[in-house]
Amino acid sequence: MAQSVAPTTLRAGCKINLYLEILARREDGYHELRTLFHPLPEPRDTLHVAPAASGAGLRLECDRPGLDGEDNLVARAWRAFAERTGCAPDVSVRLEKRIPLGAGLGGGSSDAAALLGWLNATAAPAAGCAPLADEELTALAATLGADVPFFLLTRPAWAGGIGERLRPAAVDLADFTLVLVCPDVHVSTAWAYGRWDELHPGKDAGREPRDVQGQQTFLTSETREDMSPILHGPRLFNSFEAAVFPRYPELRAIKERLLAHGAAGALMSGSGASVFALFRDPEAAREAARAEGRRAAVHCIEQATGV
């Protein structure tokens, strides 16, 4: 029996990394991480899902040229779910991209997670489509990318492994205004990891954050056995900065300007190229955003999210 599909709209937010420590490169080529994800509702992508003709499978369109091919994570998510469950609904997906590419905000991963969650929620046993348990869906998401499992959770979380081992975190940013700067720079994640490997030939990142001047402690998290080494001292840290900043000095300059405008802390997100800052003074945040121009946006974090 064919699975019926009702038109729907899926909204896919983005993320920042409040802490990102690369521990080592694994034999399989992936990297062990310790990172603290925090979701942001904006910028966001939108997926318009509608029924397609019988036998069409997935028809993907995107408002950005070149992003509607089979390698798009949305298409890969549909195929992975179909292979794992046998559920292959005929759907048309129109993807509106607003999350910048190569910004370290996880836009592609968020899109994939949005479709995976919808596919799982609409899997109908009457049509021979059984939904996956949460653990199974998370494992499937991890095969698509390290950030995809987090976007199924959509709340602050520590992540280990390659990003698939998630633990909800108690993070309170309610007293801060966030400024997000997305310059017209594209940083390849593969290149950034490769450069980190060159800088760490022993494949061991070390454990001490170094670029923490001007940072403050403003996060809290439950003590976990495997996270305890990083639950004390400065919080904002990103291993990628040492690899990326020499190649893209404009990103370092953005961080320095945000701190000069009075930010309590500033950091590059993911492998770049976005840079965010947390301000205690909303007016200072708005002034910093004005100084950065159209590439900057101010986000008010209205409530704390905890475990």
C-alpha angles and dihedrals in degrees: 000000000000117000113243117226126206118205112258142163121232122197118207117196127192138238143226127208111233089184128015122174121175107210105181146326112259127222090252090059096254122115128237110234143187109200141157112220122201121186124227123196091211139088092033141171124226127217117199107201122195136161117273132203117288111277094015094114108192121352109190126192126176132191089224115073116246097020099095098076131112092268093063108114090234090060091044090050092053092049093046092051092047092050093047099044108017088238108130108161118190103245140161115215122192109194120204109196118209099145107091118246119244091015101119091244098115098238097155092045091050091052091051092048092049091055093042091053091049093047090051094045093050097043103125120206088204088065092046093260115125117190120236123248115251093258092050093049091049091050090050091049091053090060088062099050144324094257098045097084091055092057089058088058098042097191132093110289143167112233131200135178107036088330099289099101102082131186121179112245131209102234123169115194095146093117094054137082114213125217115197119195118195109185123194091262127116116207116192110227090210090053092048092053090046091052090049089053090053091052092047107042090166088060092230116118096197120230108253121093109226108180097065103116109139093012124126135201110254106141131087129197138172112263110256124183095237094040100045096100091066102039094088132065127010115002110193108084138136124187090203093067093075089053099040106037097066090054094041106032091169088072092055088048091054091052092049092049092051091051090047089055089060105269114164087219140350132194144168111249120233113322090334163212099155119078124198134192134196117220129192090198112063092201091053088051092052091047091051090050091050090052091053092050129207094345091068130076132186119227123190111210100212103184141023119247117211143164 
